[in-house]
Amino acid sequence: MRHGDADYTAALEAMVGVLKGWARAGRTDTYKELSKALAPEHRVHYHGRMISLLLADVCRRDSTGPEPMLSALVINRSSQKPSDQFFELAVTEFRRRDPGWTWEREREAVFDRYRDAVSQ
């Protein structure tokens, strides 16, 4: 799989679907569980660079900026927080620079967004 090829696009679509399902369920989970949820159709290792690329593209596809970042639902098992790449993307591309911003608030906004989408 390479960034932008047909396999990548299919994995991206699948990842968006998994994360939206997690959001509707009010669920966070690990990179490993996300990788398992994509298998066997899409082989995306939870420690690989590809999962980071896909998660960044999930955010770009799902959010135009002010909407919450869907990848806030994916956490590291040991730290119980998203990866450093998530925080970097939040600041650089999604302008999350407010001193009061936290990923927990971002995660709750994702839950609210998709919970509201179901009830409408």
C-alpha positions as a printed Julia matrix, in Angstrom:
120×3 Matrix{Float64}:
   0.0    0.0    0.0
   1.25   3.45  -0.9
  -0.08   6.85   0.03
  -2.76   7.77  -2.5
  -3.08   4.45  -4.33
  -6.33   2.47  -4.6
  -5.5    0.27  -1.58
  -4.75   3.37   0.48
  -8.03   4.99  -0.53
  -9.96   1.84   0.36
  -8.22   1.63   3.75
  -8.96   5.31   4.33
 -12.67   4.8    3.64
 -12.73   1.78   5.94
 -10.96   3.72   8.7
 -13.43   6.6    8.44
 -16.25   4.07   8.81
 -14.68   2.41  11.86
 -14.01   5.72  13.6
 -17.48   7.09  12.91
 -18.86   3.89  14.43
 -16.66   4.38  17.49
 -17.84   8.0   17.71
 -21.51   7.02  17.62
 -20.8    4.46  20.36
 -18.88   7.0   22.48
 -15.8    4.8   22.26
 -12.08   5.42  22.23
  -9.68   2.61  21.54
  -6.08   1.85  20.71
  -4.11   2.01  17.51
  -3.84  -1.78  17.74
  -7.62  -2.21  17.92
  -8.04   0.11  14.96
  -5.55  -1.98  13.02
  -7.49  -5.13  13.92
 -10.77  -3.5   12.89
  -9.35  -2.85   9.43
  -8.01  -6.39   8.98
  -8.03  -8.65   7.09
  -9.1   -6.46   4.17
  -6.53  -3.78   4.94
  -3.17  -4.52   6.45
  -2.23  -1.43   8.41
   0.21  -2.07  11.23
  -0.52  -0.09  14.36
   3.15   0.9   14.8
   3.75   1.78  11.17
   3.95   5.1    9.39
   0.91   4.2    7.29
  -1.51   4.38  10.22
  -0.32   7.92  10.94
  -0.77   8.95   7.32
  -4.24   7.43   7.21
  -5.33   9.07  10.47
  -4.16  12.46   9.25
  -6.1   11.99   6.03
  -9.16  10.86   8.0
  -9.08  14.22   9.77
  -8.62  16.12   6.52
 -11.53  14.29   4.92
 -13.87  14.51   7.9
 -13.09  18.03   9.1
 -12.66  21.29   7.27
 -11.0   22.86  10.29
 -13.46  23.82  13.0
 -15.11  20.38  13.16
 -13.56  18.04  15.72
 -10.78  15.72  14.63
 -12.08  12.16  14.31
  -8.66  10.71  15.12
  -8.99  12.0   18.7
 -10.65   8.63  19.37
  -7.46   6.64  18.77
  -5.15   6.36  21.76
  -1.89   4.76  22.74
  -2.41   1.83  25.09
   0.27   2.86  27.57
  -0.26   6.64  27.68
  -4.05   6.52  27.14
  -3.67   9.56  24.85
  -3.3   10.03  21.11
   0.15  10.0   19.55
   2.44  13.01  19.22
   1.49  13.12  15.52
  -2.12  13.83  16.52
  -1.09  16.79  18.65
   1.23  18.11  15.94
  -1.55  17.89  13.34
  -3.98  19.55  15.74
  -1.71  22.57  16.11
  -0.22  22.89  12.63
  -3.12  22.05  10.35
  -6.22  22.36  12.48
  -5.12  25.44  14.41
  -5.85  24.05  17.87
  -3.84  26.76  19.61
  -6.21  27.91  22.33
  -4.44  27.44  25.68
  -7.57  25.73  27.02
  -7.73  23.18  24.2
  -7.32  19.54  25.23
  -7.63  16.34  23.28
 -10.26  15.22  25.8
 -12.45  18.16  24.76
 -11.75  17.33  21.13
 -12.79  13.72  21.76
 -16.01  14.84  23.47
 -16.76  17.15  20.54
 -16.36  14.17  18.18
 -18.81  12.16  20.3
 -21.27  15.07  20.32
 -20.98  15.59  16.56
 -21.74  11.99  15.7
 -24.28  11.46  18.45
 -26.14  14.51  17.08
 -25.84  13.17  13.53
 -27.61   9.96  14.57
 -30.46  11.77  16.32
 -31.19  14.07  13.37
